Amino acid sequence: MQDFTINTPWGEKSIRVFCGNVTALEQADLLVCSAFRGDYMPTPTSLIGALYRERCISVADLAKAPALNLKDLGVWISAPLIGQPFGRIACVEILSRFRQEITENELRSLYDTLFFAVKKCRALGISIRSVALPVLGAGNQRIAFEKSLVPLLTECMSALRTVEELETVTLFERNEERCDVISRRIRESLKTTGSRMAFISYSHRDQETADLLANGLEENGIKPWIDHRMIRNDDYAEDIVNGISASSAFLLLVSPWSMQSADVLREVRNACTISDSGELKIIPLMLERVSYPPKFSYYLAGLDFKDISGEPRGDKVLSLCRSLRQEFC
């Protein structure tokens, strides 16, 4: 077992790497497995199969009456288990039998939903202090190991820093070489990642640049808050307000389109209220050199901006993300 320490607002927490079989793991409040959508067959090589053979735990039976049901988003958490080292099972349903590919953005969204569910447990009176999980989807679903590992680590470390009750995350793997890869990735992340998140405010006409920015931030150890990955509630306004409040930077993509957006203006107003406390830095990013209209100028006049206009846009965004890493991490 390798144990890495993460500093959080609630003190030191741990992210661990365990090399061995799941049955040899110490107790955990939540054990996470992955599955094909709606398919919980205990196959010989899957974690679901190992739980059935070695612990007499039927994930199929648990799926019939979950304590927290976010199946429409690909995640559910079981009712409590009796007489087992794991308090509950969480299942992340990644692919379907009819769909064999998934994008990195879709994986990020699923893993964020997993820890959104962990956070939501507290409101249901369910205590989740420790989570154990493999690199999800890298077995029978044949998702490339590192393709799954990178966004999964981002979300594990972010959850430790943002979910007060969560104390320990353990990643387990039977293959020693893969364990070494996990440990190396954690060390790299700890060197570059602070307890930082950046909220991206933009017009959907600028979606391509917003996604470039989100990916660049993540590559540089900063968790991006971008709406299409992060909104989980029917009342999306709650998610947006919480996202701004939890962020260290508010990155506003300034373009003719965003300067006409009522939604962007509401986000700017909310960010300005929070920034008055000194806990949020607002950074306008100029996609085009436009003048702020009066309704935006009231909030943005006098703020330093960063110019990422012109081409090559991708290189400018990556350079910006590297500078933000130095500034915020």
Secondary structure, 3 states (H helix, E strand, C coil): CEEEEEEECCEEEEEEEEECCHHHCCCEEEEEEEEECCECCCCCCCHHHHHHHHHCCCHHHHCCCCCEEEHHHCEEECCCCCCCCEEEEEEEECCECCECCCCHHHHHHHHHHHHHHHHHHHHCCCCCCEEEECCCCCCCCCCCHHHHHHHHHHHHHHHHHHCCCCCEEEEEECCHHHHHHHHHHHHHHHHHCCCCEEEEECCHHHHHHHHHHHHHHHHCCCEEECHHHHCCCCCHHHHHHHHHHCCCEEEEEECCCHHHCHHHHHHHHHHHHHHCCCCCEEEEEECCCCCCCHHHHHHHCCCCCEECCCCCHHHHHHHHHHHHHHHHC
